[in-house]
Amino acid sequence: MEASLTVATTVLGKRGRDKAHVGVIYLSSSCSEHSDFEPIASISRSKPVLINGKLVASTKRRYQCTFEGCSKAYTKPSRLEEHERSHTGERPFVCETCNKSYLRDAHLQAHSRSHLPESSRPLVCDSKDCQKRFWTAQHRKAHHDWHNGAKPFACTEEGCHEAFAKHHLLRAHVCEVHAPPGTKSYRCDHEGCDKSFDTNQHLKAHKKTHNSKRYTCVQGSCLAQSASEPVFYQNWTALQHHIRTAHPPTCPHPSCNGRVFASQKGLRSHQKLHEQRDAEEQLRGTLPVEDADADDDRPTKKARRGGEIGRDWKCDFEGCDKDFKSKKALKTHKNVSHLGKRDFACTECDKAFGYKHLLQRHTAKMHTPPVNRVQQNHSESDADDEDDEHEDEQEGRGHRHIDSITGKTYADKQKSKPPPKFPCPFPKVDSLAGAPTTTSTSTERCDHGFSRLYDLRRHLQAAHDIETSKEGLQSWMQKRSGRA
């Protein structure tokens, strides 16, 4: 007697699919060689998906990174959020023990185990005489492989069959056997660059120098002129040179008429003077006006040069109540008034002075013909009133020659020294890469010399407007010394 057949209907796929996707399964009690199940061939009707404004073929990784140049995609929004932190620098998971921060909570949990004792690790090595413990089975397996002599890091150089148990041993082998002498473990793979470094961190920092769009000027005028494509600079020095020449520090005060400075430090010091002068004006406006007839015989107090505000450097010698606006002025006061230093000596007589302007005044009065004396009268009016109080203390014999203030002593010392390693070749800079093509009108020889090639390059750029690379300048100097 044949067994009866039972028919069951099952809907395949997710809920809500078309009823066309239905498979009919016939269940029979007999064990026949061929099954009666004949599935209906399903036709793929996958449609493209809109991801970040673009139609993409059907894919499971529908959550794609929107940062420029990044093509990573993920199956979950949470994974995409974790990845985007690598672009923004956000590290919200902070260790309570050492304050280290991480992108993911899993990374923080793995780090937190490093603060626990080794006895807390659940997995123990079962090798004889080895009691090492591990947090994960993967680490224990790698440790077992080491016991068994596994060497997973094989040399990839042609004809070399060496293998090593640790990656750093492989790197050391490649540097020692398959690289030029002196090569370090981490080598730059940029075309034409043969530099190498001890650590991967130093290598990553070096690779940034090969990025031609690493530095750009963010000053308002530069951004306005380059709205389509900003101007990029190869290195930090080139950017700073552009900022110094195109955007020098400028005083915004109306009375300065756009006065520029060589550095931001000089501008800040200058702006302090404006602040102190404004405070002096406000102070004068708040003081009561004294009755002029009250005491006509009393001499009026002369205003101190630079005002009274900002004199934070006070002399600590007993009986001296002087105060100054800078540490340098205080040091000069101590050397001259209290220690008796007289560094500025007259060459015509045996007098010496503590201040340069007093020596100039003495030379103009005592050792200058009457015809030329009128031309030097303006220098007397520029002397500090504060230093005039010590004029009587400046007499005495000096031990230093006038050459020390005119620069002759420095020049003589430079002549006695051995010649510098890299003398400035100007104006003989023919065939030097970066030198102006037009003939320079200045034929005066430059006497500057430097011990570093870097300083010579900076000098040529700042003083003679010649820009050249380190390698080009070095080869040019070698050729020039060979011709000499």
Secondary structure as GFF3:
##gff-version 3
##sequence-region A 1 484
A	DSSP	beta_strand	6	11	.	.	.	ID=ss1
A	DSSP	beta_strand	22	27	.	.	.	ID=ss2
A	DSSP	beta_strand	49	51	.	.	.	ID=ss3
A	DSSP	beta_strand	54	56	.	.	.	ID=ss4
A	DSSP	beta_strand	63	64	.	.	.	ID=ss5
A	DSSP	beta_strand	73	74	.	.	.	ID=ss6
A	DSSP	alpha_helix	77	88	.	.	.	ID=ss7
A	DSSP	beta_strand	93	94	.	.	.	ID=ss8
A	DSSP	beta_strand	101	102	.	.	.	ID=ss9
A	DSSP	alpha_helix	105	112	.	.	.	ID=ss10
A	DSSP	three_ten_helix	113	115	.	.	.	ID=ss11
A	DSSP	three_ten_helix	118	120	.	.	.	ID=ss12
A	DSSP	beta_strand	123	124	.	.	.	ID=ss13
A	DSSP	beta_strand	133	134	.	.	.	ID=ss14
A	DSSP	alpha_helix	137	147	.	.	.	ID=ss15
A	DSSP	beta_strand	153	154	.	.	.	ID=ss16
A	DSSP	beta_strand	163	164	.	.	.	ID=ss17
A	DSSP	alpha_helix	167	177	.	.	.	ID=ss18
A	DSSP	beta_strand	186	187	.	.	.	ID=ss19
A	DSSP	beta_strand	196	197	.	.	.	ID=ss20
A	DSSP	alpha_helix	200	207	.	.	.	ID=ss21
A	DSSP	three_ten_helix	208	210	.	.	.	ID=ss22
A	DSSP	beta_strand	215	216	.	.	.	ID=ss23
A	DSSP	alpha_helix	220	225	.	.	.	ID=ss24
A	DSSP	beta_strand	232	233	.	.	.	ID=ss25
A	DSSP	alpha_helix	236	246	.	.	.	ID=ss26
A	DSSP	three_ten_helix	254	256	.	.	.	ID=ss27
A	DSSP	alpha_helix	264	286	.	.	.	ID=ss28
A	DSSP	beta_strand	313	314	.	.	.	ID=ss29
A	DSSP	beta_strand	323	324	.	.	.	ID=ss30
A	DSSP	alpha_helix	327	333	.	.	.	ID=ss31
A	DSSP	pi_helix	334	338	.	.	.	ID=ss32
A	DSSP	beta_strand	344	345	.	.	.	ID=ss33
A	DSSP	beta_strand	352	353	.	.	.	ID=ss34
A	DSSP	alpha_helix	356	366	.	.	.	ID=ss35
A	DSSP	alpha_helix	370	373	.	.	.	ID=ss36
A	DSSP	three_ten_helix	374	376	.	.	.	ID=ss37
A	DSSP	alpha_helix	378	381	.	.	.	ID=ss38
A	DSSP	alpha_helix	385	388	.	.	.	ID=ss39
A	DSSP	three_ten_helix	391	393	.	.	.	ID=ss40
A	DSSP	alpha_helix	403	406	.	.	.	ID=ss41
A	DSSP	alpha_helix	408	416	.	.	.	ID=ss42
A	DSSP	beta_strand	422	423	.	.	.	ID=ss43
A	DSSP	beta_strand	449	450	.	.	.	ID=ss44
A	DSSP	alpha_helix	453	464	.	.	.	ID=ss45
A	DSSP	alpha_helix	470	483	.	.	.	ID=ss46
###
